[in-house]
Amino acid sequence: MFALSAIALVVLMIAAAASLLAWMHTAPLDLSRAQDLSVTVLDRNDRLLRAYTAKDGRWRLPADVRNVDARYIAMLLAYEDKRFRRHHGVDPLAVGRAGWLFVRHQRVVSGASTITMQVARLLIGQHDRTLWGKFRQMLLALQLDWRLSKDQILNLYLRLAPFGGNLEGVRAASLAYFGKEPRRLSIGEAALLVAIPQSPEMRRPDRFPVSARRARNRVLMRMQSAGLISAEEAARADRERVPNSRRDFAMLAPHLSDGQLERHPGRVVHKLTLDFAAQANVERLVRDYLATLGPRLSAAVVVVDHRTGDVIVHVGSPGLLDGDRFGAVDMTIALRSPGSTLKPIIYGLAFELGLAHPETLIEDRPARFGTYVPKNFDSDWHGTVSIRTALTQSLNIPAVKVLEAVGAGRLYGRLQQAGVQPVLPKGTDPSLAIALGGLGLRLTDLASLYATVANGGAPVVLRHDRDVKARKLPENAPHLLSHIAAWYVAEILCQAIPPANAKPGQLCYKTGTSYGFRDAWSVGFDGRYVIAVWVGRPDGASTPGLTGRTAAAPLLFDAFQRLTTQRTPLAPAPGGALRVANTELPPPLRHFRETRADDAGATTREPPVRIAFPPDRSELEVEDGQTTLVLKAEGGTLPLTWLVDGQPVEADGTRREVEIAAPGHGFSKLSVIDAHGRTDRIGIRLK
């Protein structure tokens, strides 16, 4: 009878063990609480820019064994669960010791809870101290150990361990109490983080610093006894100050961060191209700077590495919660009038088309363009000036004259080709008014345009999301400007007079002021960075006296100083750039030929100049040894000037058929200019 009972007991135990194993293998494992994490936004070096509470209102940041100080992990295991790596979720030795001590002393002397059991309790969300509660924790601990690796279990603890208030997880605690990530903790800091979860509310250093200090020192004594730290290290850690307050979590780049959450609601970690230090410095600068200007003014700053298109700084306002300055409005993406900031692009197109050169002379005198009568900002006229002077002094009348020759539609189209979406007043077409700000652009648009100029005319696609690969444009993607034209523009902008108290030669920059003193702009660049600045009122109200030079340019130069102490030089002049005085230019480029209506009679009595050969968009085969190319023109008034890729070439201007040195294989642009400045252009390919 006894033998049968023993056999039945063994069979029952085997069946129970088999059932337990089957349950551990098949029963659903609810990790939802550990997956309800705080959304975090990281910079280009994975530093925390912004964090949001989890759905239950707790700070529960992603944490991983690989990103936590190894000494903290060692101290945690030594203090909480020495055999963590050896047992299977429940430590039978600890259970036996706790039971024996309970029987011996008739009270709880030692606990048997492993880290895995603590994780189980945290996942359940209830601290049930009854026998059934402990048994339930043990079952779940066995299941966790069966299904997860030891590091995965540790990761759950690092996310869920309570640290007082709404802080959960070692990363949230380290940021809140020490203001730093838990990658490098001091011995005292690590000991404090080991101690707090045992009694998180009574050991909160922000409320009970004395109790927290005592608990930390007990951990230090245990670690010294275990040989994990030396007596000198324990003494040094004992002298460390225990924090008595909680720090606020980082809240940098709030507009961009909020936008990321809206665009990608399922992501837990958002990786941006921003730089933490640069973002913090510029945000602080904007707040301090606006304090000197006025109570209603706001400002926005965008910094771009134009070599890659990465956005390094994005400041949409002086503060998200600044109601007086409409801080919730991201002014980097608000449509505003750009003032004179498009003038460099206008002149760049004229350089590319062979209509002008930086040393070309142009008349700054009263002019009427139909019903449009522009005036200079200073309401004065400066007579005959070079295009270089017209741009550095931001004269309005010459810019409108050049845009008339270039074509407002051409400028508008180039902006679109560069990836910018300008907005015209409803029901209107591109007109000469866009030379002085008669359309809507965003600060990010201007940053992109000037990045393109700094990049030699090649398009630059801005990127702020590291999870999205940088968009590579095809080699034949349309350029905003030719390489030479972009260099001409940059070289002129580098000579612009800096604002007061700023050193000359630091930045190539341009300012702009919209009609009615509503918007002040300044955009500048060196060989690496582009910085775009806007200052004004988000509600569009006028601020008399607000100008780009006095309000935006100082902020631009200060932001550049916060960004870097060394200026990166621009690329050298490209081959073919004409660095000559006005008297050495080809005759048609010495004086700008105006095309206004009062000159129309002189230019329409004969057919306009046209390139008859080669045809536009043709492909020509160049035989081996062939060094010249024949060009033919029709119409126009002699002499003619021929240009290849925007550069004048040697040719007899008194003839309509000429022979020039053949350009290299590939795509080229050919232009011809007659004596009245009329132009025709084609594109060809030599193969």
Beta strands, then each sheet from edge to edge (+ up, - down):
strand 1: 40-42
strand 2: 48-51
strand 3: 59-60
strand 4: 167-168
strand 5: 269-271
strand 6: 298-305
strand 7: 310-315
strand 8: 361-364
strand 9: 383-386
strand 10: 508-513
strand 11: 519-525
strand 12: 529-536
strand 13: 610-613
strand 14: 618-620
strand 15: 628-634
strand 16: 641-644
strand 17: 647-648
strand 18: 657-661
strand 19: 666-673
strand 20: 679-686
sheet 1: 2+ 1- 5-
sheet 2: 3+ 4+
sheet 3: 7+ 6- 12+ 11- 10+
sheet 4: 8+ 9-
sheet 5: 13+ 15- 18+
sheet 6: 14+ 20+ 19- 16+ 17-
end
